[in-house]
Amino acid sequence: MDAVFDSAPSTLPETRQSGLLTRLNSKIEAAIDTQRDQLPLWLPVMLGCGIAAWFVLSERSDWIAWIAAMFGLAAASLMAPRHGRFRRLMIIAPLTCALGCGLAWLRSETVAAPVLSRPSIATFSARVERIDVQVTKDRLRLTLLPIAAPELPPRVRVNVDVANAPPRLVVGERIRIRARLMGPQPASVPGGYDFSRAAWFMELGATGKSLGPVVREGSEPTRAQGFRDRLSAHIKTRVEGSAGGIAAAFATGDRGGIATADEDAMRASGLTHLLSISGLHVTAVVGAVMLLTLRLMALSTRLALRLPLIVIAAGAGASAGIGYTLLTGAEIPTIRSCVAAVLIVIGGALGRQAFTLRLVAGGALAVLLVWPESLIGPSFQLSFAAITSLVALHEWVPVQRLVAGRDESIFLKVGRGMLSLLLTGIAVEVALAPIALFHFHRQGLYGALANIVAIPLTTFVTMPCEALAIMFDTVGLGAPFWWLTGLSLNLLLGIARHVAAWPGALAALASVPTTAFAMMLGGALWVILWRGRVRALGFVPLLAGAVWSLAIPPPDLLVTGDGKHLAVRSDGGRLATLRTRAGDYVRSTLAERAGELGELGDLDTLPGAVCSDDVCRVTLMRDGRVWRIVATRSRFILPIEAFVAECAAADIVISDRRLPRTCKPKWLKADRPMLEQTGGLAINFASRTVAAVSVVGDDHPWVVAQRAAVGAERVKYLREVSRRTSDNVAN
């Protein structure tokens, strides 16, 4: 008895603790049970978190640590009470995150291909794998498979002027070409487009430009691609200008015929999504074929009574969607839209509702399992953000009540439809804004209004007329339909130009930090995927990420990775470039990254700048402090004594060549050796922060390949310097 009483005080706290844990577990289980229908929606999110972790973490040891940590968390979850959703959730979620990281890592290894180590001029034979016609630039972009050229990567991409290309060149032909090639380049400035990463997953080892005429050697054309190219060329002959380019984009996915100014107007007006084959286009094709098949078969009483017309029409629509996807190049957004459309058609044929968030989650999961690298691309993010926001909006009960059919006048029906379209446009624009600003640093603000007219015009006028025009062209009667197609497309371009000209039509943001972007995406997913009051918690990270992004000041100084170009922000906020002959691509890249919408000026005309043909000196004032910047802009050697004194007086010195060791500025010397290690730079004077393209110790394969290329180029550079020095001594 004494033993029993003696043990009572020690067991009582354990009993209370056990009871507390039991009650806590019960509450967690009850909360999860209310969200049980939403849990599968988080599976692609968890997979995406693992994929994103592989891309964000830079070192191999970090990837291993992430996978080990996820397995450890799953193992620790085995201690939770059995027979509960919480336990299964805490096991599946980390394992899915580990799977995502492993998939991305495995994918990067399986697509590994040689990368050209240094720029070179080569003459070689190759098989044409892909042709992209860029009408506005009067050139072809050829993806080539070199033949018997072991010194070259197995796949290269070359720009060829139309005047130098063989007539009627098609995929599968064998050509001989002389071109200047170089390895795929990383982002020129922090936050810019990293082509080397995209090229790695495209198995593209070099890019370049042809030198002289291209010679045709043989032909084994691919019929499907040849038909696509011929159809695109035919459409452009029937509809002139940018309207023809848009018509070709609708039919074959070829956007090369759209003028740059018109494409910019489409982007500023929020209509650029119409140029990419996605859900809108696939749905229009599938719906039109289904309706036409159903109406034609219903004309026969015998067929209507004996055959399942809805099932047959669904099969015809699904087949049309798959064929349209293959014709337009089978890009990832098109594949996702095709899969979704086919599932919706099948669900409709079976009498079930298929247009749900589960369908979207299934499509995202399928794409990420096959192409995990697509997660970090704007195409995947924009596509799934748009469709997710659209489905979530129309699953919201107030919106369902708004769009529900009812007995009312035609004016009220049209008004209700217009209001529904406006709400859809606003929801999509809000969902796409963070993604567009993160990737492109620009976003149109009036897209919701423009789409009220543009989407019905495209869906119910342009695409049907174009389909009829192509069909009737087989018997030579397509001219009237081509006229209507051109008329509707010119109206679409007129809308885009008009909206783009409105004040404040385009917003620009210099930088969206990766962490802030992740907070906004995570908060948005929380709001969309959960149900009940708990979803309100998602607005906290969503708004915090937005405020953080808006509070980041634009950079005061941008330097490209080669050191040849820079952009400086004056005391008055004006942005100017170092070299007056900087190309349009360089200027647009610097302007986007700096959050500028206007044209960039020249450094020679900037107040506080003194420039010669060889060097520029800039004096700026920030927060009461004077900053002095010196940048070279020629290859000529400057007087060493004067230049060393110039360096000592400067805060920052920038050059595209190696500077002498005696050049010691007060803060930063960004010469060739340093920029080879860091890549481009973005500098903010007020916070004294420097952002770089490259991270020391980055083990991603495209970065490793770039470091090898830099090493080879440095050896070549040092040999050239040594040769010149020897020649000077000899002379």
Secondary structure, DSSP 8 states (H G I E B T S, - for coil): -HHHHHHHHHHHHHHHHHHHHHHHHHHHHHHHHHTTTTGGGGHHHHHHHHHHHHHH--SHHHHHHHHHHHHHHHHHGGGS-SS-HHHHHHHHHHHHHHHHHHHHHHHHHHT------S-EEEEEEEEEEEEEEEGGGTEEEEEEEEES-TTS-S-EEEEEEGGGS-TT--TTEEEEEEEEEE-----SSTTS--HHHHHHHTT--EEEEE-S--EEEEE---HHHHHHHHHHHHHHHHS-HHHHHHHHHHHH---TTS-HHHHHHHHHTT-GGGGS-SHHHHHHHHHHHHHHHHHHHHT-HHHHHHS-HHHHHHHHHHHHHHHHHHHTT--HHHHHHHHHHHHHHHHHHTT----SHHHHHHHHHHHHHH-GGGGGSHHHHHHHHHHHHHHHHHHSHHHHHHHS--S--HHHHHHHHHHHHHHHHHHHHHHHHHHHHHHHSEEES-HHHHHHHHHHHIIIIIHHHHHHHHHHHTTT--HHHHHHHHHHHHHHHHHHHHHHTSTT-EEE-S---HHHHHHHHHHHHHHHH--SGGGGGGHHHHHHHHHHHHHS---SEEE-TTSS-EEEE-TTS-EEES-TT--HHHHHHHHHHHT--S--EEGGGSTTEEE-SSEEEEEEEETTEEEEEEEE-SSS---HHHHHHHHHH-SEEE-SS---TT---SSEEE-HHHHHHH-SEEEETTTTEEEESS-TT---HHHHHHHHHHHHHHHHHHHHHHHHHHHHHH-
